[in-house]
Each structure stands twice: as C-alpha cells, then as structure tokens.
Amino acid sequence: MIRLQYFARYREALGSDGEQLDWQDGFATLGALRDHLLARGGAWAVLAERNLMCARNQELCGLDEPLEDGDEVAFFPTVTGG
C-alpha cells in the first residue's frame, strides 16, 4: 500500500488531503506513480506542473526516486515567500 498526501493548492484542486493506493508493480518510481495519477484526467493534471515537489517517507526527492510497498509519498507545490 502507498499512502499519498496532497498539500496546499494541490489539496484544494483535488478536493482531498490524501489517499491510500494498493501497491502495484508499475509503481517502480515516484514518477510512475504520478503518471498513474495523471491518467485519472481532469483536476489531476495539476500534478503535471513543472515545479512539483515531492517527498518519499518525509525526505525530499525527485520523480526518479524508487518506491516500495508501504511508502508514504507527498506532493506539494514550490513554496515561495517574501
């Protein structure tokens, strides 16, 4: 099982702060998982943004990060301040 968390405007766009997905062999990397979510269409296109940030098990990572069953994944937009 993969635990997903969506933060900030991603949470607002998707209408959810997270979900759990059954593990699939196709979830080899965080990018593959994101592609699976993008295939849902509609509001999920928000995860295709260039500035998407992500974390695996509370550690910042890239979309090439390998995934394992039981991981926690978070997607969030770049945070800026002034």
N, C-alpha and C positions, 0 to 999 in steps of 0.2 A: 504494500500500500504506500502511496505517495501522499503526503499532506501538503496542500498548497495554501499559500497565503497571498492575498492581494492587498496592497496598501495604497493610500492616498487616492488620487483620481482614478486609478485602476479599480479600486474597490467601488468607487462611485459609478464608473462606467459599466461594470459587470454586475452591480447590484448584489455583491457578495464579498465577504471578507476572506473567504476561503472555502475549500472543499477537500475531500479525500477521493483519490482515484485508485482503483485496483491496479496493482503492478502489471505492466505488460513488457515483454521482451523488447518491444520497439522503443522503450524509454531509455535507450542507452546513454543519452546525454541530455542535458538540460535543454539544448536546442531542439532535440527531437520531441521532448515533452511540450515545448512551446508550439512547435508545428502541429502537434495533435490538438492543442487548444485552439489555435488559429483556424483549423479546419472546421470548427463549430460555426464559423462565419459571424456576421452581424457585429455586435459590440466587441467580440473577441479580437477584432482587428487592432484594438488598442495595444495589444501585446506585440505588434509588429513594429512599434516605434523604434527608431534608431538609438535613442537614449535610454532604452530599457535597462534597468539594473536588476540584478538577481543575486540570490544567495542560496547556498545549499547548506543545510544544518547550521544556519546562522553565521556563515562565512561568505563574504562577497566572492563572487566567481563570475566566470564568463559562460557563454552558451555552450562552449565545448567541454564543460565540466561533466565527467561521468556521473551517472546516477545509479543508486542501488535501492532495492526494495527497502522501505522503511524511512527513506529520506524525507526531510522537510524542505520545501522549496518556497521561496518568496520572490515575488515580482513587485517592483516599485519604480516609480519614475525618478529621474535625477532630481535631487533637491538643490535648489539654489536659494541664496539669501542675500541680503544687502545691508 
